[in-house]
Amino acid sequence: MALFDQLGKKFSDFSQDVANQSKTLADISKWNQSITKEENKISELYRQLGEQYYHRCRAEGTTPEADTFLFASVDAAMEQIHELKDRIAAAKGHPSCPRCGARPAQNAKFCPFCGSPMNSEVK
């Protein structure tokens, strides 16, 4: 009978160890998810800080020397986006302002950006 008691005790201890390890692994997984969530928050905050810094420097007319390449890269990407949006608008038949090149609403009589009539040519 002692043999079965020992086997039962060993099986019980093994089961308890497995349960404890499972709980530990579940806790680690939960903590890793929390870490990822916080890292994502930080990344978004860094993105917002960078965007604010960029726009503040542009509004002030300054480009810090250490950031010249980054500012030029952002400017080039923004210009590329603008050109692609213009292509899309042209493909959809949206008119552009003859004076400033902006693309107001389809039926606009005047450009909301510069006030120029939409059906006239700039002289």
C-alpha positions in Angstrom: 0.0 0.0 0.0 2.9 2.3 0.7 4.0 2.0 -2.9 0.6 3.4 -4.1 0.7 6.2 -1.5 4.2 7.2 -2.8 3.1 7.0 -6.4 0.0 9.0 -5.6 2.1 11.7 -3.8 4.6 11.9 -6.7 1.7 12.2 -9.2 0.1 14.9 -7.0 3.4 16.8 -6.7 4.0 16.5 -10.4 0.4 17.8 -11.2 0.9 20.7 -8.8 4.2 21.6 -10.5 2.6 21.5 -13.9 -0.2 23.7 -12.7 2.2 26.2 -11.2 4.3 26.3 -14.4 1.1 26.8 -16.5 0.1 29.7 -14.3 3.6 31.2 -14.5 3.5 30.9 -18.3 0.1 32.5 -18.5 1.3 35.3 -16.2 4.4 35.8 -18.4 2.3 35.9 -21.5 0.0 38.5 -19.9 3.0 40.6 -18.9 4.5 40.4 -22.4 1.2 41.6 -23.8 1.2 44.5 -21.4 4.8 45.4 -22.3 3.8 45.4 -26.0 0.9 47.6 -25.3 3.0 50.1 -23.5 5.7 50.0 -26.2 3.0 50.7 -28.8 1.9 53.7 -26.7 5.5 55.0 -26.5 5.9 54.6 -30.3 2.7 56.6 -30.9 3.8 59.3 -28.5 7.2 59.5 -30.2 5.4 59.8 -33.6 3.3 62.6 -32.2 6.3 64.4 -30.7 8.2 64.1 -34.0 5.2 65.4 -36.0 4.8 68.3 -33.6 8.5 69.1 -33.7 8.5 69.0 -37.5 5.5 71.3 -37.8 6.8 73.7 -35.2 10.2 74.0 -36.9 8.6 74.5 -40.3 6.3 77.2 -38.8 9.3 78.9 -37.4 11.2 78.5 -40.6 14.0 76.6 -39.0 15.7 73.3 -39.8 18.0 72.1 -37.1 21.3 71.1 -38.7 21.3 67.7 -37.1 17.9 67.0 -38.6 18.4 68.3 -42.1 18.3 64.9 -43.8 15.2 63.8 -41.9 13.4 67.1 -42.7 14.3 66.7 -46.3 13.1 63.1 -46.4 9.7 64.2 -44.8 9.4 67.0 -47.3 10.1 64.7 -50.2 7.6 62.1 -49.0 4.9 64.8 -48.5 5.6 66.2 -52.0 5.3 62.7 -53.5 2.0 62.2 -51.7 0.8 65.6 -53.0 1.7 64.6 -56.6 0.0 61.2 -56.3 -3.2 62.8 -54.9 -3.1 65.3 -57.8 -2.9 62.4 -60.3 -5.8 60.7 -58.6 -7.9 63.9 -58.7 -7.0 64.4 -62.4 -7.9 60.8 -63.2 -11.3 61.3 -61.5 -11.8 64.5 -63.5 -11.6 67.0 -60.6 -10.6 70.4 -61.8 -7.6 72.3 -60.5 -7.5 76.0 -59.8 -5.9 77.9 -62.8 -4.1 80.2 -60.4 -2.9 78.2 -57.4 -3.3 74.6 -58.6 -5.4 73.5 -55.7 -8.3 71.0 -56.3 -11.5 72.3 -54.7 -14.8 70.5 -54.8 -16.1 69.3 -58.1 -18.8 72.0 -58.6 -16.9 74.9 -56.9 -17.3 78.2 -58.7 -14.3 79.8 -56.9 -11.2 78.3 -55.4 -11.6 78.3 -51.6 -7.8 78.7 -51.3 -7.1 81.7 -53.5 -10.5 83.0 -54.5 -9.9 82.7 -58.2 -12.9 81.8 -60.4 -12.7 78.1 -61.4 -13.7 78.6 -65.0 -11.2 81.2 -65.9 -7.6 81.1 -67.1 -5.0 83.0 -65.3 -3.5 85.7 -67.5 
